[in-house]
Every structure is written in structure tokens, then in C-alpha cells.
């Protein structure tokens, strides 16, 4: 199993996905909290915590799901690329 993960560059893909997910979530969280697109009209009341804490939790969920999606797409692309290269050899 470890050989399969290494041949698909899975660990590299996970690192790339984690970086992309964290960058996306951080940028969207900063846009929201620093009001880079203008002031936010707050007419809601948030239970237990303020709006910033809820958006921080949403940023974590966004980072995790986008990291997973990027890692899966890169791994599937590596698998397809490997299958095409492996299928080009004539049978012995």
C-alpha cells in the first residue's frame, strides 16, 4: 500500500492540497474580518460566540474540504497519467 501511495505522489499532493486549502481559507477569512470588500451589515445574532469565531470555524471547514479536493484531484491525475504510461509498453 505504501508503494502505491508513493508512486501516486500522494504525500506531495496532500502537502500541496493543505497549502492551497489554508491559503484559500485564510484569504477569505481576512476578507471577511478586515472588511476588505466593504462593511458587513450585521443584523443577525450568533449563539454562544461572536460572528468572527463562527467564520473562523467555517474557514477551518473550508480549508479541510478544499485541501482534500485538491489532493484527490492531483492523485487521480497522477493515477491516470501512470495508467497511460504503463499501458504504452508492449506485453512480453
Secondary structure, DSSP 8 states (H G I E B T S, - for coil): -HHHHHHTTHHHHHHHHHHHHHHHHHHHHHHHHTTTTS--------SSS-HHHHHHHHHHHHHHHHHHHHHHHHHHHHHHHHHHHHHTS---
